[in-house]
Amino acid sequence: MLSTTLVRARCAGRRGVALGRVLRLDARMDLRIDLHYPAGPEEVLAMLSDEAFLGRVATATGSLSHEASARIDGDRVSTRLHRVLPPRVPDYVRRFVGDTLDVIETIEWAAALPDSSRTGRLEVVIAKAPVHMHGSTTLARNAAATRQVIEFEVRANLPFIGGKIERSAADAVRAAARKQEQVGAEWLAGR
């Protein structure tokens, strides 16, 4: 979503003020993804914070290399997945990111609520890219399964092509989330 701002500017060589609209340099896209896992929230959180599981997700999403870590502090859990990916991006994006995409995903899960649901803060940083993603995620019981909802904002700070970059980033995140859901179902089936 590109936005415009009404501005007042002095015209060079003229007396008076001109009114006009300028294109803001920041664009923003909101994204929501629903995932489903065949287990309760406690088991799903254990899976999502297992370094071996995060490694499988990294491999399944085409990572050239990865580093996964999880930290448990009482009832709070945080995960960090650093992936180096081939740049499957349009040419106009490739000139910014180079030969690889260096992606760091961090999730900080809050303590469980009485119904076993959890919320977490999510941040995805792509080094050398003019894109930033942050938002929230929730785990909630859905009958005998768990529903994970991921909601975040994708922001690209480039004039004219920011919206295209956001759409490209959002498509990549959707594909990675679907792959995580698939790997998660296989992981839980093998328990």
C-alpha positions, 0 to 999 in steps of 0.5 A, spaced: 500 500 500 503 506 497 501 512 501 501 519 499 502 525 503 499 532 501 505 537 502 506 545 501 512 547 497 515 553 495 516 554 487 523 555 485 523 563 482 516 564 484 512 567 490 507 563 493 506 556 495 504 550 491 500 544 493 501 537 491 502 530 493 508 526 493 510 519 494 512 517 500 518 512 500 515 507 505 510 502 503 506 497 507 503 490 506 499 486 512 499 479 511 495 473 515 497 466 514 493 460 518 497 453 519 494 447 522 497 442 526 495 435 528 497 436 536 495 440 542 498 447 543 504 444 548 506 439 543 506 444 537 510 449 541 515 443 543 516 442 536 516 449 533 522 450 539 526 444 537 532 445 533 532 439 529 525 441 527 527 448 525 533 445 521 528 440 517 524 446 516 530 450 513 532 444 509 525 443 506 525 451 504 532 450 500 537 453 505 544 453 503 546 453 510 542 454 517 543 455 524 537 454 529 537 455 536 532 455 542 532 458 549 527 456 554 526 461 560 521 458 565 514 458 561 517 463 555 520 460 549 524 464 544 527 461 537 532 464 532 533 461 525 538 463 521 538 461 513 542 462 507 537 461 501 539 462 494 535 468 491 529 466 488 527 473 487 526 478 481 532 481 477 530 488 480 531 485 487 537 481 486 541 487 485 540 489 492 541 482 496 546 479 491 548 472 490 544 469 497 539 471 501 541 472 509 534 471 513 534 471 520 527 469 523 526 470 531 520 468 535 519 470 542 513 466 545 509 469 552 507 464 557 501 459 556 494 462 558 490 457 562 487 454 555 494 452 553 494 458 547 500 462 546 502 468 543 509 470 540 512 476 537 515 475 530 521 478 526 524 477 520 530 480 517 533 480 511 540 482 510 542 487 505 534 488 503 530 494 504 525 489 507 523 489 514 517 484 517 514 484 524 508 482 527 505 476 532 503 469 532 498 465 536 497 458 537 490 455 539 487 449 540 482 447 535 478 441 537 484 435 537 489 440 533 492 446 533 491 453 529 497 457 528 495 464 526 501 469 523 500 476 522 505 481 520 507 487 516 511 487 510 515 494 509 519 496 504 523 502 504 524 504 496 520 509 492 516 506 486 518 498 487 517 498 494 510 494 493 513 489 488 518 487 493 513 487 498 509 482 494 515 478 492 517 477 500 510 476 502 509 470 497 516 467 499 514 467 506 507 464 504 511 458 501 515 457 507 510 457 512 506 452 508 512 448 507 513 449 515 506 446 516 507 440 511 514 438 515 510 439 522 505 434 520 510 429 518 514 431 524 508 430 529 506 423 525 512 420 526 512 421 534 
